Amino acid sequence: MIKRSQIFLKQLVLLVDGVAVSAAFISTYFLRQQIHYQHVPALKSFHSYLWLLWIVVPIWVGTLHFMGAYRELRVKNFRQILLIILKTTVVGLFIFGSFVFILKLHYVSRSFMVLFYLLSLCFISLERAFLIEFWHVMAARDYFRRKLLIVGTGTRARKFIRTTQAHRPWGLDLVGLVDLDPKLVNQTVEGIKVLGTLDELPRIFQEIVIDEVIFVVPRNWMGRIEEPILHCERVGIRATMAADLFNLNFAKAHPSDFEGIPVISFETTPADEWKLAFKRLFDIGTALLGLVLSSPIFLVSAILIKLTSPGPVFFRQVRCGVNGRRFTLYKFRSMALDAEKKLAGLKHLNEMGGPVFKLTNDPRLTPIGRWLRKSSIDELPQLVNVLKGEMSLVGPRPPLPEEVAKYESWQIRRLSMRPGITGYWQVNGRNRIKDFNQWVRLDLRYIDEWSLSLDFKILLKTIPAALLGTGAK
């Protein structure tokens, strides 16, 4: 309801920007064709340049997005927008120039690139100036504003009112409130007048213009609002019900449809399918590249393990993945063959509180195994688990089933996301963390704050963490 118009506006402006950049690129080609000066060859055929649109348009639009050009579109003035476009021109020119240099596209001259970005700057600036003027004219005629009637006056309704009033650019006008209590009629709540009771909704519809009715009511009102919602349906006015019916701490509500049945999902993990798909594609590509580049390390590690201790090169262990799914995790073997038998005699030396066993100077480690652990090379075979979809590059570490059996209920949520080779715990001083609860809180923080940029930051921090020897115990 509220976000839909914002998303549409953002997508519309993004599309127009793409068209403007394409027009600038095509204009650049034909304008450059008309410019002749000594020692500069003529341009190649138009088709030789046309495919570059698939590169320059995403660069331009992506850089504009990164610079904040699509945030708060209705409230930015032209000076703010022009500054963003100027920054985008400089950054975009550098990115495009790097692309041309890396691919050795010698026929794309520097003069062509500079002319293209200057024209793009002009085209997008003119386009945004036109859009600003268009929005001002439409706003003056009340075309972009929606008139809302809110049912409810409680705590949640008051919060909804304050949120709406704090976001005037959304284009929402609160025309009044409705409540069950007749005593509240004609009183004001957060500066908005109560126009009548719920039974008087048909009368209110006839007296004032209303585009949408928002039901922000407590759960015990559910039996009283069916008829008002059906009346909204009969008269053709959109009815929307606030979904925050429960006082959840971190779960996010996502409305959906199940073969015509409206449903609301309360999710504690990221739900953006496109971002998650990109994360998976990035995992696959990086794991494949990592396996190829680290193949010499695999060979040397395998030889050293075989030469220094009897037993297999790889260690296999059952771990718990997403929501407790079990899989076989692969590592380079870093311990003696009888390590599991000796574990019981070492339990009293555990340095980690909770169900996890961690010991800095574990006597079960082989000399080569100690080095493999210190450098985190023992984790490299888990790239195979990443390819199989059992793990991700970044995520909470996969626990043992017997550890999960000892979890408290709140700790189980760390299994709600695909486990990773590295994560928040690894890059935040895992060798200094002695409390399992603190470890879990870091994992839950990662789940709650997850983003693609956070994954990249963790990956970048993992490299120095491994090189400096703050690896696994």
VOPAGU-2260 file (C-alpha; in pm, 1 decimal, decimal comma):
REM VOPAGU-2260
SITE   aa  ch    i         X         Y         Z
SITE  MET   A    0       0,0       0,0       0,0
SITE  ILE   A    1     243,3     266,4     120,9
SITE  LYS   A    2     559,8     126,8     -28,3
SITE  ARG   A    3     396,5      18,0    -353,9
SITE  SER   A    4     376,8     369,5    -498,9
SITE  GLN   A    5     733,7     440,7    -386,9
SITE  ILE   A    6     861,3     124,6    -552,1
SITE  PHE   A    7     669,3     205,0    -870,8
SITE  LEU   A    8     807,5     559,9    -876,0
SITE  LYS   A    9    1161,7     433,9    -820,2
SITE  GLN   A   10    1128,1     175,6   -1098,1
SITE  LEU   A   11     978,9     435,9   -1332,9
SITE  VAL   A   12    1263,2     683,7   -1273,7
SITE  LEU   A   13    1517,3     402,7   -1306,9
SITE  LEU   A   14    1366,6     306,2   -1642,5
SITE  VAL   A   15    1367,3     667,1   -1763,7
SITE  ASP   A   16    1731,7     702,0   -1654,9
SITE  GLY   A   17    1815,3     389,8   -1855,4
SITE  VAL   A   18    1646,1     536,5   -2161,8
SITE  ALA   A   19    1831,5     867,4   -2113,6
SITE  VAL   A   20    2168,8     691,7   -2089,7
SITE  SER   A   21    2090,6     484,0   -2400,1
SITE  ALA   A   22    1991,8     797,3   -2589,8
SITE  ALA   A   23    2315,9     968,3   -2479,4
SITE  PHE   A   24    2522,8     668,7   -2592,9
SITE  ILE   A   25    2360,6     654,2   -2936,4
SITE  SER   A   26    2387,6    1032,3   -2973,8
SITE  THR   A   27    2755,0    1013,9   -2878,4
SITE  TYR   A   28    2826,9     764,2   -3153,7
SITE  PHE   A   29    2664,5     964,7   -3431,0
SITE  LEU   A   30    2798,8    1296,2   -3299,8
SITE  ARG   A   31    3149,3    1153,7   -3280,3
SITE  GLN   A   32    3115,7    1027,8   -3638,0
SITE  GLN   A   33    3074,6    1386,0   -3750,6
SITE  ILE   A   34    3392,8    1499,3   -3575,5
SITE  HIS   A   35    3708,6    1454,8   -3782,8
SITE  TYR   A   36    4054,5    1565,9   -3686,7
SITE  GLN   A   37    4406,5    1462,2   -3772,0
SITE  HIS   A   38    4549,7    1125,6   -3655,0
SITE  VAL   A   39    4212,4    1010,0   -3518,3
SITE  PRO   A   40    4058,1     719,6   -3710,4
SITE  ALA   A   41    3687,8     697,9   -3781,8
SITE  LEU   A   42    3471,3     490,9   -3549,8
SITE  LYS   A   43    3398,8     126,4   -3621,3
SITE  SER   A   44    3048,1      16,4   -3718,2
SITE  PHE   A   45    2755,1     101,4   -3493,2
SITE  HIS   A   46    2700,6    -267,6   -3414,7
SITE  SER   A   47    3052,4    -282,8   -3269,6
SITE  TYR   A   48    2942,9     -29,7   -3008,4
SITE  LEU   A   49    2580,5    -129,0   -2956,4
SITE  TRP   A   50    2656,7    -425,5   -2728,5
SITE  LEU   A   51    2827,7    -186,1   -2485,0
SITE  LEU   A   52    2482,7     -58,4   -2386,8
SITE  TRP   A   53    2450,6    -376,6   -2178,3
SITE  ILE   A   54    2751,5    -249,9   -1982,3
SITE  VAL   A   55    2713,1     128,6   -1964,7
SITE  VAL   A   56    2344,1     136,4   -1866,7
SITE  PRO   A   57    2389,2     -90,3   -1559,5
SITE  ILE   A   58    2703,1     105,6   -1465,0
SITE  TRP   A   59    2518,4     437,0   -1481,7
SITE  VAL   A   60    2200,3     320,1   -1309,3
SITE  GLY   A   61    2391,4     115,3   -1052,5
SITE  THR   A   62    2617,2     406,5    -962,4
SITE  LEU   A   63    2317,4     641,3    -937,1
SITE  HIS   A   64    2153,1     390,1    -703,0
SITE  PHE   A   65    2468,8     363,6    -492,3
SITE  MET   A   66    2491,9     742,8    -469,8
SITE  GLY   A   67    2134,1     762,8    -339,2
SITE  ALA   A   68    1966,3     902,7    -649,7
SITE  TYR   A   69    1657,2     684,1    -599,4
SITE  ARG   A   70    1601,7     754,5    -229,0
SITE  GLU   A   71    1340,2    1011,9    -123,2
SITE  LEU   A   72    1273,1    1104,2    -483,9
SITE  ARG   A   73     995,4    1350,7    -409,3
SITE  VAL   A   74    1182,5    1563,6    -158,3
SITE  LYS   A   75    1521,8    1613,8    -324,0
SITE  ASN   A   76    1571,9    1951,7    -488,4
SITE  PHE   A   77    1750,5    1994,9    -819,1
SITE  ARG   A   78    2078,8    2104,0    -657,8
SITE  GLN   A   79    2095,9    1781,3    -453,7
SITE  ILE   A   80    2015,6    1571,9    -759,2
SITE  LEU   A   81    2269,5    1753,6    -976,2
SITE  LEU   A   82    2542,7    1690,2    -717,4
SITE  ILE   A   83    2461,5    1317,6    -721,1
SITE  ILE   A   84    2467,7    1312,2   -1102,6
SITE  LEU   A   85    2808,2    1487,6   -1105,0
SITE  LYS   A   86    2952,5    1233,5    -861,1
SITE  THR   A   87    2804,1     951,2   -1066,7
SITE  THR   A   88    2964,7    1093,7   -1382,4
SITE  VAL   A   89    3312,7    1087,3   -1226,8
SITE  VAL   A   90    3277,0     741,6   -1069,2
SITE  GLY   A   91    3099,8     592,9   -1371,3
SITE  LEU   A   92    3361,7     724,8   -1612,9
SITE  PHE   A   93    3634,6     562,1   -1402,9
SITE  ILE   A   94    3445,9     227,9   -1391,2
SITE  PHE   A   95    3370,2     228,8   -1764,1
SITE  GLY   A   96    3727,2     330,3   -1845,9
SITE  SER   A   97    3858,7      43,4   -1632,7
SITE  PHE   A   98    3626,0    -196,9   -1812,3
SITE  VAL   A   99    3746,9     -77,8   -2152,2
SITE  PHE   A  100    4110,7    -104,0   -2040,3
SITE  ILE   A  101    4074,7    -455,4   -1894,0
SITE  LEU   A  102    3899,9    -590,2   -2203,7
SITE  LYS   A  103    4141,7    -398,7   -2430,4
SITE  LEU   A  104    3863,7    -235,7   -2631,2
SITE  HIS   A  105    4104,3      -8,2   -2816,0
SITE  TYR   A  106    3838,6     114,1   -3057,3
SITE  VAL   A  107    3652,3     284,7   -2768,5
SITE  SER   A  108    3856,5     604,4   -2747,6
SITE  ARG   A  109    3891,4     832,3   -2449,1
SITE  SER   A  110    3721,1    1111,5   -2641,0
SITE  PHE   A  111    3421,4     883,6   -2700,4
SITE  MET   A  112    3396,7     794,7   -2329,5
SITE  VAL   A  113    3426,7    1156,0   -2212,3
SITE  LEU   A  114    3172,6    1279,6   -2467,6
SITE  PHE   A  115    2933,2    1000,3   -2372,9
SITE  TYR   A  116    2948,1    1079,3   -2002,2
SITE  LEU   A  117    2906,8    1452,4   -2062,6
SITE  LEU   A  118    2599,2    1389,3   -2275,0
SITE  SER   A  119    2463,6    1144,6   -2014,9
SITE  LEU   A  120    2510,5    1410,5   -1747,2
SITE  CYS   A  121    2316,5    1661,9   -1958,0
SITE  PHE   A  122    2039,2    1419,6   -2055,5
SITE  ILE   A  123    1978,8    1291,2   -1700,7
SITE  SER   A  124    1996,8    1641,6   -1553,1
SITE  LEU   A  125    1735,5    1766,8   -1800,5
SITE  GLU   A  126    1522,3    1459,7   -1737,4
SITE  ARG   A  127    1530,9    1510,0   -1359,2
SITE  ALA   A  128    1455,5    1882,5   -1393,2
SITE  PHE   A  129    1149,8    1791,1   -1599,5
SITE  LEU   A  130    1040,2    1525,9   -1346,0
SITE  ILE   A  131    1072,2    1770,3   -1054,6
SITE  GLU   A  132     856,8    2025,8   -1232,0
SITE  PHE   A  133     607,7    1753,6   -1330,7
SITE  TRP   A  134     578,7    1634,7    -968,2
SITE  HIS   A  135     522,6    1989,6    -846,8
SITE  VAL   A  136     240,5    2042,7   -1097,4
SITE  MET   A  137      77,7    1708,0   -1017,2
SITE  ALA   A  138     108,6    1764,0    -641,0
SITE  ALA   A  139     -56,5    2106,3    -676,6
SITE  ARG   A  140    -350,1    1932,0    -844,9
SITE  ASP   A  141    -364,1    1665,0    -570,4
SITE  TYR   A  142    -297,7    1381,6    -818,0
SITE  PHE   A  143     -38,5    1194,4    -612,7
SITE  ARG   A  144    -198,5    1205,0    -268,2
SITE  ARG   A  145    -407,7     929,1    -113,2
SITE  LYS   A  146    -665,8     999,9     155,7
SITE  LEU   A  147    -658,7     744,9     437,3
SITE  LEU   A  148    -907,3     664,5     711,3
SITE  ILE   A  149    -762,9     473,8    1006,5
SITE  VAL   A  150    -971,1     230,4    1210,1
SITE  GLY   A  151    -831,5     216,0    1563,6
SITE  THR   A  152    -692,2     459,4    1819,7
SITE  GLY   A  153    -470,3     233,3    2032,0
SITE  THR   A  154     -94,6     220,5    2071,6
SITE  ARG   A  155     -33,0      56,0    1734,7
SITE  ALA   A  156    -266,8     301,5    1558,7
SITE  ARG   A  157     -86,1     595,9    1720,1
SITE  LYS   A  158     247,4     459,2    1602,1
SITE  PHE   A  159     104,5     422,0    1251,6
SITE  ILE   A  160     -13,0     784,5    1257,4
SITE  ARG   A  161     326,4     914,5    1371,9
SITE  THR   A  162     504,7     710,7    1104,4
SITE  THR   A  163     275,1     846,1     833,2
SITE  GLN   A  164     313,7    1205,0     952,8
SITE  ALA   A  165     691,4    1166,0     955,0
SITE  HIS   A  166     690,2    1061,0     588,6
SITE  ARG   A  167     498,5    1332,3     407,4
SITE  PRO   A  168     670,8    1251,2      76,5
SITE  TRP   A  169     477,6     923,9      69,9
SITE  GLY   A  170     176,5    1130,3     -33,9
SITE  LEU   A  171     -63,1    1006,4     236,1
SITE  ASP   A  172    -324,3    1232,0     395,7
SITE  LEU   A  173    -492,5    1110,2     717,3
SITE  VAL   A  174    -850,8    1233,9     693,8
SITE  GLY   A  175    -969,0    1089,7    1025,1
SITE  LEU   A  176   -1004,1     802,2    1268,6
SITE  VAL   A  177   -1275,4     551,0    1357,7
SITE  ASP   A  178   -1312,9     362,8    1687,7
SITE  LEU   A  179   -1555,1     134,2    1870,0
SITE  ASP   A  180   -1592,3     370,3    2166,8
SITE  PRO   A  181   -1855,9     644,3    2108,3
SITE  LYS   A  182   -1692,5     854,8    2380,7
SITE  LEU   A  183   -1390,7     913,1    2156,6
SITE  VAL   A  184   -1592,3    1068,2    1871,1
SITE  ASN   A  185   -1485,2    1428,3    1794,3
SITE  GLN   A  186   -1172,7    1390,2    2008,6
SITE  THR   A  187    -823,8    1404,3    1854,3
SITE  VAL   A  188    -552,4    1139,3    1864,5
SITE  GLU   A  189    -202,8    1247,3    1753,5
SITE  GLY   A  190    -368,9    1553,4    1600,0
SITE  ILE   A  191    -620,4    1348,9    1394,8
SITE  LYS   A  192    -994,4    1374,3    1465,6
SITE  VAL   A  193   -1209,2    1069,7    1547,8
SITE  LEU   A  194   -1493,5    1098,4    1294,4
SITE  GLY   A  195   -1723,2     829,1    1427,8
SITE  THR   A  196   -1768,9     471,7    1542,4
SITE  LEU   A  197   -1709,7     158,0    1340,1
SITE  ASP   A  198   -2083,4     121,1    1275,8
SITE  GLU   A  199   -2089,5     468,9    1117,4
SITE  LEU   A  200   -1838,6     376,4     846,4
SITE  PRO   A  201   -2101,7     384,9     561,6
SITE  ARG   A  202   -2200,7     739,2     664,1
SITE  ILE   A  203   -1837,5     854,6     675,0
SITE  PHE   A  204   -1782,2     714,3     325,4
SITE  GLN   A  205   -2066,5     928,9     193,8
SITE  GLU   A  206   -1951,4    1249,3     363,9
SITE  ILE   A  207   -1578,9    1262,5     280,3
SITE  VAL   A  208   -1343,0    1140,1      11,4
SITE  ILE   A  209   -1154,7     824,3     117,6
SITE  ASP   A  210    -916,1     624,9     -98,3
SITE  GLU   A  211    -820,0     360,5     154,4
SITE  VAL   A  212    -914,3     232,8     500,6
SITE  ILE   A  213    -634,9     107,3     725,5
SITE  PHE   A  214    -739,5    -129,0    1005,6
SITE  VAL   A  215    -483,7     -93,6    1287,2
SITE  VAL   A  216    -676,4    -277,8    1555,5
SITE  PRO   A  217    -606,5    -514,7    1847,6
SITE  ARG   A  218    -658,2    -889,5    1807,4
SITE  ASN   A  219    -982,4    -887,2    2008,1
SITE  TRP   A  220   -1140,6    -670,6    1735,2
SITE  MET   A  221   -1108,9    -942,5    1470,7
SITE  GLY   A  222   -1473,5   -1045,5    1503,6
SITE  ARG   A  223   -1592,9    -684,7    1472,3
SITE  ILE   A  224   -1413,0    -578,0    1153,8
SITE  GLU   A  225   -1534,2    -844,4     908,8
SITE  GLU   A  226   -1847,7    -650,3     812,1
SITE  PRO   A  227   -1659,7    -315,2     770,8
SITE  ILE   A  228   -1405,4    -487,5     545,4
SITE  LEU   A  229   -1687,8    -642,6     340,4
SITE  HIS   A  230   -1849,0    -298,7     313,4
SITE  CYS   A  231   -1521,3    -155,5     180,3
SITE  GLU   A  232   -1528,4    -433,7     -77,8
SITE  ARG   A  233   -1887,0    -352,3    -176,9
SITE  VAL   A  234   -1820,4      17,7    -229,0
SITE  GLY   A  235   -1483,0     -34,5    -400,2
SITE  ILE   A  236   -1257,2     122,7    -137,6
SITE  ARG   A  237    -928,4     -53,7     -65,2
SITE  ALA   A  238    -906,9    -206,5     283,8
SITE  THR   A  239    -569,5    -281,1     442,6
SITE  MET   A  240    -507,9    -445,6     777,4
SITE  ALA   A  241    -187,3    -387,8     975,9
SITE  ALA   A  242     -13,1    -722,8    1020,6
SITE  ASP   A  243     171,0    -649,8    1345,8
SITE  LEU   A  244     -84,2    -846,9    1549,7
SITE  PHE   A  245     180,4    -996,8    1774,6
SITE  ASN   A  246     461,9    -834,1    1969,7
SITE  LEU   A  247     745,1   -1011,0    1788,9
SITE  ASN   A  248    1100,9    -904,5    1866,8
SITE  PHE   A  249    1279,4    -964,8    1536,1
SITE  ALA   A  250    1057,3   -1162,4    1297,5
SITE  LYS   A  251     937,7    -967,8     993,0
SITE  ALA   A  252     587,0   -1008,8     850,8
SITE  HIS   A  253     555,4   -1089,3     479,9
SITE  PRO   A  254     205,4   -1101,4     327,3
SITE  SER   A  255     152,8   -1358,5      55,0
SITE  ASP   A  256    -111,1   -1563,2    -123,5
SITE  PHE   A  257    -169,1   -1938,0    -110,8
SITE  GLU   A  258    -399,9   -2027,0    -401,2
SITE  GLY   A  259    -633,9   -1740,9    -318,9
SITE  ILE   A  260    -593,6   -1768,0      59,4
SITE  PRO   A  261    -424,6   -1455,0     204,7
SITE  VAL   A  262    -146,3   -1556,4     441,7
SITE  ILE   A  263     110,7   -1371,5     652,8
SITE  SER   A  264     453,2   -1524,1     712,2
SITE  PHE   A  265     665,1   -1421,4    1008,7
SITE  GLU   A  266    1024,8   -1469,3     900,7
SITE  THR   A  267    1342,1   -1429,1    1105,0
SITE  THR   A  268    1578,7   -1481,8     811,7
SITE  PRO   A  269    1640,3   -1265,2     502,0
SITE  ALA   A  270    1355,0   -1298,7     251,6
SITE  ASP   A  271    1484,3   -1109,2     -52,3
SITE  GLU   A  272    1497,8   -1387,1    -312,6
SITE  TRP   A  273    1708,9   -1187,5    -558,1
SITE  LYS   A  274    1976,8   -1108,7    -300,8
SITE  LEU   A  275    1978,2   -1467,2    -176,0
SITE  ALA   A  276    2005,9   -1593,1    -535,1
SITE  PHE   A  277    2302,0   -1361,1    -592,1
SITE  LYS   A  278    2460,9   -1488,9    -270,0
SITE  ARG   A  279    2423,6   -1846,3    -396,5
SITE  LEU   A  280    2565,2   -1764,4    -740,7
SITE  PHE   A  281    2854,6   -1582,0    -577,6
SITE  ASP   A  282    2915,7   -1885,2    -354,9
SITE  ILE   A  283    2925,8   -2119,7    -653,7
SITE  GLY   A  284    3153,1   -1897,8    -862,3
SITE  THR   A  285    3393,3   -1824,3    -577,1
SITE  ALA   A  286    3403,9   -2188,5    -464,6
SITE  LEU   A  287    3488,4   -2305,2    -816,6
SITE  LEU   A  288    3758,2   -2039,6    -850,5
SITE  GLY   A  289    3888,5   -2119,0    -503,5
SITE  LEU   A  290    3917,3   -2490,3    -576,9
SITE  VAL   A  291    4110,3   -2419,6    -896,5
SITE  LEU   A  292    4347,0   -2163,7    -741,0
SITE  SER   A  293    4405,8   -2367,9    -426,1
SITE  SER   A  294    4469,6   -2698,5    -605,3
SITE  PRO   A  295    4848,4   -2671,3    -539,9
SITE  ILE   A  296    4772,7   -2617,9    -169,4
SITE  PHE   A  297    4546,9   -2926,1    -177,2
SITE  LEU   A  298    4827,5   -3133,2    -327,4
SITE  VAL   A  299    5096,8   -3013,4     -84,6
SITE  SER   A  300    4865,7   -3050,6     217,1
SITE  ALA   A  301    4767,7   -3404,4     113,6
SITE  ILE   A  302    5130,8   -3508,8      74,1
SITE  LEU   A  303    5231,8   -3358,7     410,2
SITE  ILE   A  304    4941,1   -3525,5     591,9
SITE  LYS   A  305    5025,3   -3863,7     441,5
SITE  LEU   A  306    5396,2   -3833,0     516,6
SITE  THR   A  307    5357,8   -3722,6     880,0
SITE  SER   A  308    5072,8   -3934,2    1017,9
SITE  PRO   A  309    4888,5   -4255,6     930,0
SITE  GLY   A  310    4529,7   -4229,3     814,3
SITE  PRO   A  311    4319,5   -4057,2     547,5
SITE  VAL   A  312    4388,7   -3712,1     407,9
SITE  PHE   A  313    4035,0   -3587,4     462,1
SITE  PHE   A  314    3830,2   -3578,7     779,2
SITE  ARG   A  315    3454,5   -3632,6     741,1
SITE  GLN   A  316    3206,0   -3540,2    1010,0
SITE  VAL   A  317    2826,4   -3510,7    1026,7
SITE  ARG   A  318    2716,1   -3153,6    1093,9
SITE  CYS   A  319    2383,3   -2969,7    1111,7
SITE  GLY   A  320    2289,8   -2731,2     832,6
SITE  VAL   A  321    1980,6   -2518,0     763,5
SITE  ASN   A  322    1709,6   -2592,1    1022,5
SITE  GLY   A  323    1898,3   -2900,8    1139,5
SITE  ARG   A  324    1949,6   -3074,6     802,8
SITE  ARG   A  325    2243,3   -3311,5     841,0
SITE  PHE   A  326    2530,7   -3328,9     595,1
SITE  THR   A  327    2888,1   -3451,7     580,0
SITE  LEU   A  328    3144,9   -3176,9     630,0
SITE  TYR   A  329    3490,8   -3213,2     474,3
SITE  LYS   A  330    3819,3   -3091,5     623,1
SITE  PHE   A  331    4185,1   -3177,4     592,7
SITE  ARG   A  332    4261,3   -3418,2     876,0
SITE  SER   A  333    4453,6   -3229,8    1143,9
SITE  MET   A  334    4428,5   -3480,6    1431,4
SITE  ALA   A  335    4551,6   -3829,1    1510,7
SITE  LEU   A  336    4328,9   -4122,6    1421,2
SITE  ASP   A  337    4227,3   -4187,4    1782,8
SITE  ALA   A  338    4122,5   -3825,5    1844,1
SITE  GLU   A  339    3757,8   -3910,0    1914,7
SITE  LYS   A  340    3854,9   -4170,9    2174,7
SITE  LYS   A  341    4073,9   -3918,2    2358,6
SITE  LEU   A  342    3804,4   -3648,2    2365,2
SITE  ALA   A  343    3638,1   -3774,1    2684,0
SITE  GLY   A  344    3965,9   -3738,3    2876,7
SITE  LEU   A  345    4003,2   -3376,2    2764,4
SITE  LYS   A  346    3651,4   -3247,6    2841,5
SITE  HIS   A  347    3764,9   -3095,6    3171,0
SITE  LEU   A  348    4008,1   -2869,8    2977,9
SITE  ASN   A  349    3734,7   -2715,3    2761,0
SITE  GLU   A  350    3791,6   -2339,9    2719,5
SITE  MET   A  351    3447,6   -2264,1    2577,1
SITE  GLY   A  352    3137,9   -2244,1    2794,8
SITE  GLY   A  353    2832,1   -2430,6    2666,0
SITE  PRO   A  354    2799,2   -2742,3    2449,5
SITE  VAL   A  355    3101,5   -2667,6    2226,1
SITE  PHE   A  356    3451,1   -2808,1    2291,8
SITE  LYS   A  357    3744,2   -2573,1    2219,5
SITE  LEU   A  358    4104,9   -2620,3    2334,0
SITE  THR   A  359    4395,3   -2399,7    2222,2
SITE  ASN   A  360    4679,8   -2649,2    2261,9
SITE  ASP   A  361    4486,6   -2963,4    2175,6
SITE  PRO   A  362    4727,0   -3260,1    2221,8
SITE  ARG   A  363    4540,6   -3457,5    1956,4
SITE  LEU   A  364    4668,3   -3227,9    1679,1
SITE  THR   A  365    4946,9   -3357,4    1457,4
SITE  PRO   A  366    5241,2   -3122,6    1387,8
SITE  ILE   A  367    5113,4   -3058,2    1035,4
SITE  GLY   A  368    4757,8   -3044,2    1165,7
SITE  ARG   A  369    4850,8   -2764,3    1405,4
SITE  TRP   A  370    4983,4   -2559,7    1112,6
SITE  LEU   A  371    4676,2   -2640,9     901,5
SITE  ARG   A  372    4452,1   -2519,0    1182,1
SITE  LYS   A  373    4657,7   -2205,4    1244,9
SITE  SER   A  374    4642,4   -2105,1     878,8
SITE  SER   A  375    4279,1   -2222,8     834,9
SITE  ILE   A  376    4393,1   -2436,0     538,0
SITE  ASP   A  377    4213,3   -2731,1     696,5
SITE  GLU   A  378    3884,8   -2556,4     604,9
SITE  LEU   A  379    3953,3   -2544,0     227,6
SITE  PRO   A  380    3777,9   -2876,2     145,1
SITE  GLN   A  381    3454,8   -2716,4     265,0
SITE  LEU   A  382    3446,2   -2538,1     -71,8
SITE  VAL   A  383    3303,6   -2871,5    -191,4
SITE  ASN   A  384    3024,1   -2836,8      67,4
SITE  VAL   A  385    2960,5   -2487,0     -69,5
SITE  LEU   A  386    2929,5   -2622,1    -425,1
SITE  LYS   A  387    2685,5   -2887,6    -305,2
SITE  GLY   A  388    2467,6   -2620,0    -145,0
SITE  GLU   A  389    2517,1   -2753,5     207,0
SITE  MET   A  390    2718,3   -2448,6     312,1
SITE  SER   A  391    2784,7   -2089,6     210,5
SITE  LEU   A  392    3106,4   -1891,1     211,6
SITE  VAL   A  393    2968,4   -1675,2     493,9
SITE  GLY   A  394    2734,7   -1784,7     769,8
SITE  PRO   A  395    2720,4   -1937,1    1118,3
SITE  ARG   A  396    2952,6   -2234,9    1166,4
SITE  PRO   A  397    2775,0   -2574,4    1130,3
SITE  PRO   A  398    2748,4   -2747,0    1470,6
SITE  LEU   A  399    2758,0   -3116,1    1564,4
SITE  PRO   A  400    2419,1   -3286,6    1619,6
SITE  GLU   A  401    2510,9   -3365,6    1981,5
SITE  GLU   A  402    2583,8   -2997,1    2038,4
SITE  VAL   A  403    2247,0   -2894,0    1893,3
SITE  ALA   A  404    2076,1   -3141,3    2127,0
SITE  LYS   A  405    2205,8   -2930,7    2419,8
SITE  TYR   A  406    2100,4   -2592,7    2275,0
SITE  GLU   A  407    1862,6   -2364,3    2457,8
SITE  SER   A  408    1556,9   -2271,4    2251,3
SITE  TRP   A  409    1685,5   -1923,1    2159,4
SITE  GLN   A  410    2017,9   -2067,0    2039,5
SITE  ILE   A  411    1850,6   -2291,1    1780,0
SITE  ARG   A  412    1780,1   -1985,3    1562,8
SITE  ARG   A  413    2145,4   -1985,0    1452,9
SITE  LEU   A  414    2048,0   -2285,0    1235,5
SITE  SER   A  415    1792,6   -2078,3    1041,8
SITE  MET   A  416    2049,1   -1969,3     780,0
SITE  ARG   A  417    2286,6   -2171,8     564,1
SITE  PRO   A  418    2610,1   -2234,8     759,9
SITE  GLY   A  419    2934,7   -2083,8     635,5
SITE  ILE   A  420    3307,8   -2140,2     618,3
SITE  THR   A  421    3360,2   -1801,1     779,4
SITE  GLY   A  422    3131,6   -1562,5     962,6
SITE  TYR   A  423    3082,9   -1290,6    1221,4
SITE  TRP   A  424    3241,5   -1499,7    1496,0
SITE  GLN   A  425    3555,6   -1576,1    1295,5
SITE  VAL   A  426    3635,1   -1212,4    1217,6
SITE  ASN   A  427    3545,7   -1078,6    1561,7
SITE  GLY   A  428    3817,5   -1246,4    1763,5
SITE  ARG   A  429    3689,9   -1601,1    1797,2
SITE  ASN   A  430    4003,2   -1710,8    1986,9
SITE  ARG   A  431    3921,3   -1445,8    2249,5
SITE  ILE   A  432    3557,1   -1549,7    2290,7
SITE  LYS   A  433    3512,9   -1798,5    2574,2
SITE  ASP   A  434    3135,6   -1776,5    2615,3
SITE  PHE   A  435    2919,2   -1980,3    2379,0
SITE  ASN   A  436    2626,4   -1742,6    2435,7
SITE  GLN   A  437    2837,0   -1454,3    2302,2
SITE  TRP   A  438    2925,7   -1667,0    1998,5
SITE  VAL   A  439    2557,8   -1737,0    1932,7
SITE  ARG   A  440    2466,5   -1369,8    1974,4
SITE  LEU   A  441    2720,8   -1281,0    1704,5
SITE  ASP   A  442    2562,9   -1539,5    1473,1
SITE  LEU   A  443    2213,4   -1403,9    1541,2
SITE  ARG   A  444    2336,2   -1050,7    1480,4
SITE  TYR   A  445    2466,6   -1165,6    1142,2
SITE  ILE   A  446    2128,6   -1322,5    1057,2
SITE  ASP   A  447    1933,7   -1013,1    1164,8
SITE  GLU   A  448    2163,6    -766,3     985,9
SITE  TRP   A  449    2243,9    -977,6     680,4
SITE  SER   A  450    2316,5    -804,6     353,4
SITE  LEU   A  451    2540,6    -870,6      55,3
SITE  SER   A  452    2772,9    -590,7     164,0
SITE  LEU   A  453    2804,3    -749,0     509,4
SITE  ASP   A  454    2909,5   -1077,9     346,2
SITE  PHE   A  455    3177,4    -897,3     143,8
SITE  LYS   A  456    3307,2    -717,9     453,9
SITE  ILE   A  457    3334,9   -1048,3     641,8
SITE  LEU   A  458    3515,9   -1211,2     349,5
SITE  LEU   A  459    3762,4    -922,6     331,8
SITE  LYS   A  460    3825,6    -944,6     707,4
SITE  THR   A  461    3870,8   -1322,5     688,7
SITE  ILE   A  462    4188,1   -1299,1     479,6
SITE  PRO   A  463    4396,3   -1104,6     734,8
SITE  ALA   A  464    4239,9   -1311,7    1017,9
SITE  ALA   A  465    4372,6   -1629,3     854,8
SITE  LEU   A  466    4711,7   -1477,8     768,9
SITE  LEU   A  467    4760,2   -1349,7    1125,0
SITE  GLY   A  468    4682,6   -1689,1    1268,1
SITE  THR   A  469    4358,8   -1610,8    1448,8
SITE  GLY   A  470    4223,0   -1935,9    1307,8
SITE  ALA   A  471    4025,5   -2216,1    1458,3
SITE  LYS   A  472    4133,8   -2393,8    1770,1
